[in-house]
Amino acid sequence: MAQPKIPFNRPSLVGRELAYIEDAIARGQLSGDGHYTKACNAEIARTTGAKAALLTHSCTAALEMSAILCDLAVGDEVILPSFTFVSTANAVALRGATPVFADIDPDTLNIDPAAVAAAVTPHTRAIIAVHYAGFPADMDALAAIAKDHNLVLIEDAAQAYGSTYKGRPAGSLGDMAAFSFHETKNIISGEGGALTVNRADLVERAEIIREKGTNRARFFRGQVDKYTWVDLGSSFLPGELIAAFLFGQLAEEGEIRRRRLAQYSRYHDAFAPLAAEGCVQLPKVPPETTGNGHMFYLLMHDIDQRDAFIAYLKSRGITAPFHYVPLHSAPAGLKFGRTAGTMNVTDDISARLVRLPMFFSLDQDIEEVIAVVLDWFRQV
Ligand SMILES: Cc1ncc(COP(=O)(O)O)c(C=O)c1O
């Protein structure tokens, strides 16, 4: 298949990734929890202000760890948006618990605290807030609901590394948070992720769950003289080659964010006149947040217009995907989940949203994307 002229995403080297991989090999440990994993953990904890950070092989893994940490079981419920990636709900369903889908706010596309409050039942154990497009959800409102009902508050911060809410970094806003370093995110290692933990009482258990349910981390710290199976767990940690690559990226987080925010502003400025004429809607920045330039999307009038727009961009060599297909009406969502209240905003937004290319090395190609988008709006 011919490569698009301008792909949706192109992974880039941004710093010393290859040198760190060579160094990891020279150090003689390729399995997990070596020098570079520890360096990444420390850097992620520093950037997010979290109590502890644990590298995982994906955000999916970090979400599954959080579900184990909550001791979710059959009959328990977890409130989350339907407008998210499947991993947010899978983590809950894998424990036998029920994902309860709540609608999103039409301005921020983040879970609507009023819908969450209405969805709470005596079976609710946790809330998972997805920070959509890298903009944190309204965490103070969600924390108040969690406090009132004694619920665990989890951030699905897959897209939000480097973002803030009321001056506090994503990853430090809930009891725990899951990050993604998948190649489509800002900071990448192919596949990759991290769990940050903000409750001191959960840190050691998180280490155990990540190391196949063993107390291996305590053994390496010399706190026990042998390690053994002490809890549920799985193999959630990445090897050192991934960690070494990631460390090279983490070191450049500021520059990556700066570039992406510049792309976000360029798109925004270019399309603001279209939005002013009512041709399209642009993303709105949620109050009291700073984003990380993760994503730029357009909201078209309806699904037919969106599909025609995507096809036009494709004909001009530009890949522009849409997401998310709502989970509440997906086959597995119907089987494992439950919908609380209406899903009008989720259904509406998911039919109209289209994402534009955004990646570290987009550079001058952004001008071509803008020109092609403007061409399309001129001809409709
Ligand atoms: C909101 C959200 N959560 C979780 C994930 C899963 O991330 P990963 O691919 O690192 O497992 C994604 C992936 O795009 C996501 O968008």
Boltz pocket constraint, residues with backbone or C-beta under 6 A from the ligand:
constraints:
  - pocket:
      binder: B
      contacts: [[A, 57], [A, 58], [A, 59], [A, 60], [A, 61], [A, 84], [A, 85], [A, 87], [A, 88], [A, 130], [A, 156], [A, 158], [A, 159], [A, 179], [A, 180], [A, 181], [A, 182], [A, 192], [A, 193]]
      max_distance: 6.0
